[in-house]
Structures are given as structure tokens and as C-alpha cells.
Amino acid sequence: MVKRRADKPTKSTLKEVVTREYTIHVHKRIHGISFKKSAPRAIKCIKQFAEKAMGTPDVRIDVRLNKFIWSKGIRNVPFRVRVRLARKRNEDEDSVHKLFTHVTYVPCIDFKGKQTINVE
């Protein structure tokens, strides 16, 4: 097992406010889920993805993204979705978490060649 050097401080990336764009392959995450649970499970999978990518347990889904996921009904969820994940400071003083992730929908016609990008 590799030991971490004590003299080098570790940098926490959770403290910085950042915005990134991702393409989420929803179809592979809801494969095998029963029809009447596909759209709710897709929303949960997007929340899980955002929590893992940004490292914040507080994830908030935008209304436009929710409408896009549900646009073809509960059964026929779009295969892929392009999202913008923004890690922001929590304005609520009595909140447990200092940061939260806001997930918004990015309209995209073609997903070919799209990669994760940092948005300034």
C-alpha cells in the first residue's frame, strides 16, 4: 500500500465553485427497469451522477431538465441528455451543506464528439 506523504497538504476541490457540461447516457442506467418506473428512475440516476461528479450530496434538478426527461412520457425516456452541472454556494444559513449542485438542461441536437467541458 502506498503511504501519503505527511509534508504535502491535500487540496480539496469541493471548496471551489465550478460549472461543467456533461453528456449522460440515461439509456444504459435505466436498462431493465420496468416501464412505469423509467422516468422517475432516470431523474434519480441523474441526481446520482451529479452527486458523484460534483461531490455534493445536495443536488437540485431544474424544471426544464425534468420536463425534457418526461417529454416522451413515463416509458420512453430520451437515450442521452446534455446537462450543465454547477456547484454553487448555499445561501441558506441553517443548511447543513455549504455547497449544492444545480443541474440544468442544455439543448443538444447531436451528441457525437461531445466531451466534458468546463464552463466559465
C-alpha positions in Angstrom: 0.0 0.0 0.0 1.3 3.5 -0.9 1.6 5.9 2.0 0.7 9.5 1.7 3.5 12.0 2.5 2.7 14.0 5.6 4.5 17.2 4.5 2.4 17.7 1.4 -1.1 19.2 2.1 -4.0 17.8 0.2 -6.1 20.2 -1.9 -9.9 19.9 -1.6 -11.6 20.5 -4.8 -15.0 20.7 -3.1 -14.5 24.2 -1.9 -14.3 25.8 -5.4 -17.4 26.9 -7.3 -17.3 25.4 -10.8 -19.6 24.7 -13.8 -19.2 21.8 -16.2 -21.2 20.3 -19.1 -21.6 16.5 -19.3 -23.5 14.1 -21.6 -25.3 11.5 -19.5 -26.2 8.2 -21.2 -29.5 7.6 -19.5 -30.5 4.6 -21.5 -27.7 2.4 -20.0 -28.7 3.5 -16.5 -32.3 2.6 -16.8 -31.8 -0.7 -18.7 -34.0 -3.4 -17.3 -36.2 -1.1 -15.3 -40.0 -1.6 -15.6 -41.8 0.8 -18.0 -43.8 2.7 -15.4 -40.7 3.5 -13.4 -38.4 4.6 -16.2 -38.7 8.4 -16.0 -38.6 8.6 -12.2 -35.5 6.3 -12.2 -33.9 8.5 -14.8 -34.3 11.5 -12.6 -32.7 9.5 -9.7 -29.8 8.4 -11.9 -29.1 12.0 -13.0 -29.1 13.0 -9.3 -26.7 10.2 -8.5 -24.4 11.2 -11.4 -24.4 14.8 -10.3 -23.6 13.8 -6.7 -20.7 11.7 -7.8 -19.3 14.1 -10.4 -19.5 17.2 -8.1 -19.1 15.7 -4.7 -22.1 17.4 -3.1 -25.0 15.5 -1.5 -27.4 18.3 -2.2 -28.5 18.1 -5.9 -31.3 20.2 -7.4 -32.8 19.4 -10.7 -34.0 22.3 -13.0 -37.6 22.4 -14.2 -36.6 22.3 -17.9 -34.5 19.2 -17.4 -37.4 17.5 -15.6 -39.7 18.4 -18.5 -37.2 17.1 -21.1 -36.9 13.7 -19.3 -40.7 13.4 -19.1 -41.4 14.9 -22.6 -41.9 11.4 -24.2 -43.9 10.0 -21.3 -43.1 7.8 -18.4 -41.9 4.9 -20.5 -39.9 6.4 -23.4 -37.1 8.3 -21.7 -34.6 10.0 -24.1 -31.4 7.9 -24.5 -29.0 10.7 -23.8 -29.2 14.1 -22.2 -26.7 17.0 -22.1 -26.6 18.7 -18.7 -24.7 21.6 -17.1 -23.7 20.9 -13.5 -23.0 24.0 -11.4 -21.5 23.7 -8.0 -22.8 26.8 -6.1 -22.6 28.1 -2.5 -25.7 27.5 -0.4 -27.3 30.8 0.6 -29.4 29.2 3.3 -27.6 29.8 6.6 -29.3 26.9 8.5 -28.4 24.4 5.8 -26.1 21.5 6.7 -24.2 21.6 3.4 -22.1 24.6 2.3 -22.4 23.8 -1.4 -25.1 22.4 -3.7 -25.2 21.2 -7.3 -27.7 22.8 -9.7 -28.4 20.6 -12.8 -29.8 22.3 -15.9 -30.7 21.1 -19.3 -28.5 22.0 -22.3 -30.4 21.7 -25.7 -28.3 19.5 -28.0 -29.2 18.0 -31.4 -26.2 15.7 -31.9 -24.2 14.0 -29.2 -21.3 12.9 -31.4 -17.9 14.1 -30.3 -19.2 16.0 -27.3 -16.9 15.8 -24.3 -17.0 17.2 -20.8 -16.1 20.9 -20.8 -15.6 23.5 -18.1 -17.9 26.5 -18.5 -16.6 29.8 -17.3 
